[in-house]
Amino acid sequence: MSSNNPVRSDASDESNDEEESGGVQIIPGAALPDVELDPEAIDVDLIHRRIDAIQGFEILQKVETLCLRQNDIKRIEGLDTLSTLTELDLYDNKLTKIENLGNLINLQQLDLSFNKIRKIENLEALVNLIKLFLVHNKISEIQNLRDFSQLTMLELGDNRIRKLENLEALVNLESLFIGKNKISKLENLGQLKKLKLLSIQSNRIIKIENLGELESLEELYLSHNSIEVIENLDENVKLTTLDLAGNKIKRLSNLSKLTVLEEFWFNSNLLEHWPDIDELKFATRIQTVYFEHNPIQKDPMYRKKIKLSLPSLTQIDATLV
């Protein structure tokens, strides 16, 4: 979001500025320190302005994007009249509850990341929402998403979620980010037929399962879990990126059906059997592999052996071939 509208102003010049600006109003006080709001503004950007309450925004008649990142706002309020709003960004504030958004019926993107929100609630009126960001809050349950059939991106990373559930209504979802939670099982994803990207890194997953119905899946990120076996990916034939780094896997197996794979991240596992590299030979487009911090890396011919097995590679670990 960007804007030419908000400008800091000395309080002593308020009366002259308002008279000369043809409608620009200055909202003084602790909530909006020295901020000018133009009623005709479409994009309003108020990042890191020490705002502690949403007040005075009712003068915005045409606003479509409103960015209030990195402020001290404790409550969502004062936005009822902004029905033209399509993007609202309240990233990094002091919010504890989702509330008072019911009138923003045209909202397409909502970012409430880096707050202290405990529950997904009071969003049922936002049926046009396309992207929802709730990263780094205190959310323990996925719920109240049944009205979001238009949603294409959902970010729930770095919360306290223990179970994948209540996602069946998200029939147009293309990207799901839910890393750094406490999830122990891959489940309840079968209705997400349009899902292209699933990121569930740094959880407690022990088994790859229940992904067969994700027929559109192109990118799968499962790093830093407790997986021991590569399995149950035969139906995910559109995968171009597979991230299994930081698990407990000893052997490469069950990869022969992934013929369009381009990137395979397998660093920090337990691979020591060189012939397993041939599991990737059917991926004739593969360009990047990561095998560092596996036992095979101790071989002085490590890079040469990988390149000989997979001649299409352009990168091994962080180094170009």
C-alpha positions, 0 to 999 in steps of 0.5 A: 500500500502506498499513499501521497495523502498522509503528511505530518504537520505542526499543530500551530499551522493547522488552521492555515493548512486546512483552509489552503488544502481544500478539504484536507482535515487534520486530526489532532490528539494522541490517537492520530498525532499530526496526521492529515486525512484527505477525504478524496484519498484512495490509498492511505498509508500510516505506518509507524505513526504512534496511533493508539486508536482508530478515530477520525477516519469517517471523513475518508469517502473513497478509500480502498487501501488503508495501512496502519502497520506498526502502531499501538492500536488496541481495538478494531473500531471506527471503520464502519463507514469505510464501505469502499475499503478493499484492503486493510492492514493492521499488522503489528499492533496490540489487537486482542480481538477481531471485531467491528468489521461487518460493514466492510463488505468489499474487503478483499485483503485483511492482514491482522498478523503480529497481534495477540488475537486468540480466536478467528471470529466476527468475519462472516460478513466479509464474503469477498475476502480473497487473502487473510493473514493471521500470522503470529497471534495466539490462535489455537483453533481453525474455525469460523471460515465457512463463509470464505468460498472466495478465499485463495490465500490463508496464512496461519503460521506461528500460532498455537494450532493443533489440528487441521480442521474446518477448511472444507468451505475453502474450495478456491484456496490456492495457498495455505501457510500453517507453519510453526504450529503444533499440528501432528497429523495431515488431515481434512484437506480433501476438499481443497481441490485448487490448492497449489501450495501447502506449507506446514513446516516446523510442526509435529508431523510424523507421517505423509498422508491424506494428500492424494485428493490435492490434485492441483498441488505444486509446492509442498513444504514439510521441513522440520517435522518428524517424518521418517519415510517418504510415502503417499505422494503418488497422486501428487504428480504436479509437484514441482517443489518438495521440501523435506529438510530437517526430518528423520528420513534415512532413504529416498523412496516413492519419488518416481511418479514426481516427474515434473519435480524441479526443486527437492530440498532434503538437507539435514536428514539421515541419507547415507545410501548413494543409490537412492539418488536414482529415485529422482532420475525420472524428474528430468526437469530437476534443477535444484537439490539440497543434500547438505548435512546428510551422511552422504556429504562426507564423501569427497566426491559428493557434488560430482556424484550427485551431478552425474546421477542428475545431469539436469541440475543447475544448483547443488545446495547453495552453489550453482553447478 
